């Protein structure tokens, strides 16, 4: 039995956060680090990853894995190398994702393929490579970053909406297959947050006004407001939570 004081402790755990050189991924990496976890930063831009890693004081608590999550071979090689040389990956946060906005009838085929590769196939790639070790140990936490678009659509982002709907159902499928091995797989579904991915929308005064009126909390979310949900789903506090999608959206999915 876990003591109440230990429910949210992450000391002794190591967490891999994909796409963690900026935005939500970096915020979650900081949160996990501040709660005692060692973190593995991931991104395709090696130079950017090096710069970001310098903000953490305890450098022995920070690892960098420079691999492309859309490449299964690259992902498998990096994960295997870490597990065999550095230690266990106890927590996986599948955060890597991209956005492309266009009317559906004009949506470029190559952008659709790129979006599906990054938002869906990367989750399959990284989760499969990490889960084989978690399954052997009979424990592990996987958190997929879904979206308010897991449930709702908006003009101009139909493929993104499709990809995030898939993330929600993939989370349920992963839990259905892997819970029996002692893994907990859940998702965090952010609403509208101020991130580099949403920079154009944040600068759009008309959109921001619409969003503030549409959201019961009346504002954009700040990335640090996602940390609590991530700590909960990474810790012993969520030991019987599986296949769940936790919306952190200021109430936007609760209100017409």
C-alpha positions in Angstrom: 0.0 0.0 0.0 1.3 3.5 -0.9 1.3 6.0 1.9 -0.7 9.2 1.2 2.4 11.3 1.4 4.0 9.2 -1.4 1.1 9.4 -3.9 2.6 12.1 -6.1 6.4 11.4 -5.6 8.4 10.7 -8.7 11.8 10.4 -7.2 13.7 7.4 -8.7 11.5 7.5 -11.9 12.7 8.4 -15.4 10.4 10.0 -17.9 10.7 10.4 -21.6 8.8 13.3 -23.1 8.7 13.4 -26.9 8.8 16.8 -28.6 10.1 18.5 -25.4 12.3 21.3 -26.8 9.4 23.8 -26.5 5.7 24.4 -25.6 3.7 21.8 -23.8 6.4 19.2 -23.9 9.0 21.4 -22.3 6.5 22.5 -19.6 5.7 18.9 -18.7 9.4 18.0 -18.6 10.0 20.9 -16.2 7.0 19.7 -14.1 8.2 16.1 -13.9 11.7 17.2 -13.1 10.5 19.5 -10.3 8.6 16.5 -8.7 11.8 14.5 -8.6 11.9 12.5 -11.9 14.9 12.2 -14.2 13.8 13.4 -17.6 14.7 12.5 -21.2 14.3 15.4 -23.6 13.5 14.5 -27.2 13.4 16.4 -30.4 14.7 16.4 -34.0 16.7 19.6 -33.6 19.9 18.5 -31.8 21.1 22.1 -31.3 17.8 23.3 -29.8 17.7 20.2 -27.5 21.2 21.1 -26.2 20.2 24.7 -25.5 17.0 23.7 -23.7 18.8 21.1 -21.5 20.9 23.9 -20.0 17.9 25.4 -18.1 17.9 22.4 -15.7 20.2 22.7 -12.7 20.7 19.0 -12.0 22.4 17.9 -15.2 22.7 14.3 -14.0 18.8 14.3 -14.0 18.6 15.3 -17.6 19.2 13.1 -20.7 18.8 14.0 -24.4 17.7 11.6 -27.1 17.8 13.2 -30.5 15.6 11.0 -32.7 12.7 11.4 -35.1 9.6 9.8 -33.6 8.1 9.2 -37.1 11.0 6.7 -37.8 10.4 3.4 -36.2 14.0 2.3 -36.8 15.5 5.5 -35.3 13.1 5.3 -32.4 13.8 1.6 -31.6 17.6 2.2 -31.8 17.5 5.1 -29.4 15.1 3.5 -26.9 17.1 0.2 -26.9 20.3 2.0 -26.4 19.0 4.0 -23.5 17.5 1.0 -21.7 20.6 -1.0 -22.1 23.1 1.7 -21.1 21.4 4.2 -18.9 18.4 2.6 -17.2 14.7 2.2 -17.2 12.1 4.4 -18.8 9.3 4.4 -16.2 7.1 7.2 -17.7 6.4 8.0 -21.4 4.7 11.2 -22.4 3.8 11.1 -26.1 3.7 14.8 -26.8 5.2 15.3 -30.3 2.7 16.8 -32.6 2.2 19.3 -35.4 -0.6 21.4 -36.8 -1.5 22.6 -40.3 -4.5 24.8 -41.1 -6.3 24.8 -44.4 -9.8 24.3 -45.8 -10.3 20.6 -46.1 -11.0 20.7 -49.9 -7.6 22.4 -50.4 -5.6 20.5 -47.8 -2.3 19.4 -49.3 -1.8 15.6 -49.4 1.7 15.8 -48.2 0.7 17.9 -45.2 -2.0 15.3 -44.3 0.5 12.5 -44.5 3.1 14.4 -42.4 0.4 15.3 -39.8 -0.7 11.6 -39.4 2.9 10.5 -39.2 3.7 12.9 -36.4 0.5 12.9 -34.4 -0.4 9.2 -34.6 2.3 6.9 -36.0 4.8 8.4 -33.6 2.7 7.3 -30.7 2.7 3.7 -32.1 6.5 3.9 -32.7 7.5 5.2 -29.3 4.9 3.3 -27.2 5.7 0.0 -28.8 9.5 0.4 -28.2 9.1 1.6 -24.6 6.2 -0.8 -23.6 8.2 -4.0 -24.4 10.5 -3.1 -21.5 7.6 -1.9 -19.2 5.8 -5.2 -19.9 8.8 -7.2 -18.8 8.9 -5.1 -15.5 5.1 -5.3 -15.2 4.8 -1.6 -14.5 4.9 1.7 -16.4 3.0 4.9 -17.2 2.2 6.1 -20.7 0.5 9.5 -21.2 -0.7 10.5 -24.7 -1.3 14.2 -25.4 -4.7 14.4 -27.0 -6.6 17.6 -27.5 -10.0 19.4 -27.2 -10.2 18.3 -30.8 -10.4 14.7 -29.6 -14.1 15.5 -29.0 -14.8 18.7 -31.0 -14.1 20.0 -34.5 -13.4 23.5 -35.8 -13.2 24.8 -39.4 -9.8 24.4 -41.2 -8.3 21.6 -39.1 -10.2 18.4 -40.1 -7.1 16.2 -40.4 -5.8 17.4 -37.1 -9.2 16.7 -35.5 -9.1 13.2 -37.1 -5.6 12.6 -35.7 -6.5 13.7 -32.1 -9.7 11.6 -32.2 -7.4 8.7 -33.1 -5.2 9.5 -30.1 -8.1 9.2 -27.8 -9.2 5.9 -29.1 -5.6 4.6 -29.4 -5.3 5.4 -25.7 -8.3 3.3 -24.9 -6.9 0.4 -27.1 -3.5 0.6 -25.5 -5.0 0.4 -22.0 -7.2 -2.5 -23.1 -4.2 -4.5 -24.3 -1.6 -3.5 -21.8 -3.4 -3.0 -18.4 -3.1 -6.7 -17.7 0.7 -6.2 -17.7 0.6 -3.6 -15.0 0.7 -0.5 -17.3 -1.5 2.5 -17.0 -2.1 4.3 -20.3 -4.1 7.6 -20.2 -4.4 10.8 -22.1 -4.4 14.5 -21.4 -6.6 16.6 -23.7 -5.6 20.3 -23.5 -7.9 23.0 -24.6 -6.5 26.2 -26.1 -3.1 27.0 -24.6 -0.6 29.7 -25.4 2.1 27.6 -27.3 4.3 28.0 -30.4 1.8 25.7 -32.2 -1.0 28.3 -31.5 1.0 31.4 -31.9 -1.0 32.6 -35.0 -4.2 32.1 -33.1 -3.0 33.9 -30.0 -2.1 36.9 -32.1 -5.4 36.9 -33.9 -7.5 39.3 -31.8 -10.8 38.2 -33.3 -10.1 34.5 -32.6 -8.9 35.3 -29.0 -12.1 37.2 -28.3 -14.2 34.3 -29.7 -12.2 31.8 -27.6 -12.6 33.9 -24.4 -16.4 34.1 -25.0 -16.6 30.4 -25.8 -14.6 29.1 -22.8 -16.3 29.2 -19.4 -13.0 30.2 -17.8 -12.9 33.1 -20.2 -9.2 32.9 -21.2 -6.4 31.0 -22.9 -4.7 28.3 -20.8 -1.1 28.6 -19.6 1.1 25.6 -20.2 2.0 25.3 -16.5 -1.6 24.4 -15.9 -1.1 21.0 -17.5 1.6 20.0 -15.1 -0.8 18.8 -12.3 -2.6 16.4 -14.6 0.7 15.0 -15.9 2.0 14.5 -12.3 -1.3 12.7 -11.3 -1.1 10.4 -14.3 2.6 9.7 -13.8 2.4 8.9 -10.1 1.0 6.3 -7.8 -2.1 8.5 -7.3 -3.5 7.1 -10.6 -2.7 3.4 -10.0 -6.3 2.4 -11.0 -6.9 5.0 -13.7 -6.6 3.4 -17.2 -7.8 4.3 -20.6 -9.0 7.7 -19.4 -8.9 11.0 -21.3 -8.5 13.9 -18.9 -9.6 17.2 -20.4 -7.8 20.3 -19.2 -9.7 22.9 -21.2 -11.2 25.6 -19.0 -14.6 23.9 -19.4 -14.9 24.3 -23.2 -16.1 20.7 -23.8 -18.6 21.0 -21.0 -20.5 24.0 -22.4 -22.3 25.0 -25.6 
